[in-house]
């Protein structure tokens, strides 16, 4: 089977590529401004099994060419501007990438179907828990897929639009889009989230390059999924997911940010002191992010395999090697 991954140069995309290659797929990967060293992450891939294409998903012709030339049986649309803080500074760019890129993927399939009417790949679209926004209150969690979508920043709003575009293309054009609402996910190769920032800083403290761990709000609560569990869920959705449907992918246990810090301290050789940095406090921040994954589990029998203790230990080791 040929699988196309947009955003293969990110943490999730690179881990997903490893999984699919291991299972015998040919992988076509679209990348742009990668956050991961793809040569290192995919060093075991053969030239026959992996095709990498530099492509900005904001440009239709490039996306269309990549899909037409490879005709993948399934597409994982992961390419995104995925940072809430960055979306507050660059809302236009966030919408251009997240919504424009999604339109370009589906319009490419529509154009190809004019020549090949039976071409209709499964398209797993990486939506986000950020779509729920203000609905994520302690009394509403774990939140279900039918909760109101009330995003608190442009990133979340762009993901609402992306999610609804996927549904619209399913209803209007019968394209096989599946919406995967991904909750907090981390692991080796992750950058710019609490776990990656804190584990990286802990290693800098171990090496004497930093003195303290700067933190924002450490009372927020997050259910956390290891990326290696997430990519299995995405693969299962490409095989068993119902087109037009939406599925939460969330960790099963909620952790306060302060608990994550304690796990890092436990796995570090350094004495780690924390200090609040006002610059790290967001104007809006969900008090708890925790989803109900019952629909996904019933359909696919997916379950988490990586405990948070192993995730944190592996992330520390990742930074120590760099």
Rosetta blueprint (number, residue, H / E / L):
1 X L
2 X E
3 X E
4 X E
5 X E
6 X E
7 X L
8 X L
9 X L
10 X L
11 X H
12 X H
13 X H
14 X H
15 X H
16 X H
17 X H
18 X H
19 X H
20 X H
21 X H
22 X H
23 X L
24 X L
25 X L
26 X E
27 X E
28 X E
29 X E
30 X E
31 X E
32 X L
33 X L
34 X L
35 X L
36 X L
37 X L
38 X H
39 X H
40 X H
41 X H
42 X L
43 X L
44 X L
45 X L
46 X L
47 X L
48 X L
49 X L
50 X E
51 X E
52 X E
53 X E
54 X E
55 X L
56 X L
57 X L
58 X L
59 X L
60 X H
61 X H
62 X H
63 X H
64 X H
65 X H
66 X H
67 X H
68 X H
69 X H
70 X H
71 X L
72 X L
73 X L
74 X E
75 X E
76 X E
77 X E
78 X L
79 X L
80 X L
81 X L
82 X L
83 X L
84 X H
85 X H
86 X H
87 X H
88 X H
89 X H
90 X L
91 X H
92 X H
93 X H
94 X H
95 X H
96 X H
97 X H
98 X H
99 X H
100 X H
101 X H
102 X H
103 X H
104 X H
105 X H
106 X H
107 X H
108 X H
109 X H
110 X H
111 X H
112 X H
113 X H
114 X H
115 X H
116 X L
117 X L
118 X L
119 X L
120 X L
121 X L
122 X E
123 X E
124 X E
125 X E
126 X E
127 X E
128 X E
129 X H
130 X H
131 X H
132 X L
133 X E
134 X L
135 X L
136 X L
137 X L
138 X H
139 X H
140 X H
141 X L
142 X L
143 X E
144 X L
145 X L
146 X L
147 X L
148 X L
149 X L
150 X E
151 X L
152 X L
153 X L
154 X H
155 X H
156 X H
157 X H
158 X H
159 X H
160 X H
161 X H
162 X H
163 X H
164 X H
165 X H
166 X H
167 X H
168 X H
169 X H
170 X H
171 X H
172 X H
173 X H
174 X L
175 X L
176 X L
177 X E
178 X E
179 X E
180 X E
181 X E
182 X E
183 X L
184 X L
185 X E
186 X E
187 X L
188 X L
189 X L
190 X L
191 X L
192 X L
193 X L
194 X H
195 X H
196 X H
197 X H
198 X H
199 X H
200 X H
201 X H
202 X H
203 X H
204 X H
205 X H
206 X H
207 X L
208 X L
209 X L
210 X L
211 X L
212 X L
213 X E
214 X E
215 X E
216 X L
217 X L
218 X L
219 X L
220 X L
221 X E
222 X E
223 X E
224 X L
225 X E
226 X E
227 X H
228 X H
229 X H
230 X H
231 X H
232 X H
233 X H
234 X H
235 X H
236 X H
237 X H
238 X H
239 X H
240 X H
241 X L
242 X L
243 X L
244 X L
245 X L
246 X E
247 X E
248 X E
249 X E
250 X L
251 X L
252 X L
253 X L
254 X E
255 X E
256 X E
257 X H
258 X H
259 X H
260 X H
261 X H
262 X H
263 X H
264 X H
265 X H
266 X H
267 X L
268 X L
269 X L
270 X L
271 X L
272 X L
273 X L
274 X E
275 X E
276 X E
277 X L
278 X H
279 X H
280 X H
281 X L
282 X L
283 X L
284 X L
285 X L
286 X L
287 X L
288 X E
289 X E
290 X L
291 X E
292 X L
293 X L
294 X H
295 X H
296 X H
297 X H
298 X H
299 X H
300 X H
301 X L
302 X L
303 X L
304 X L
305 X L
306 X L
307 X L
308 X H
309 X H
310 X H
311 X H
312 X H
313 X H
314 X H
315 X H
316 X H
317 X H
318 X H
319 X H
320 X H
321 X L
322 X L
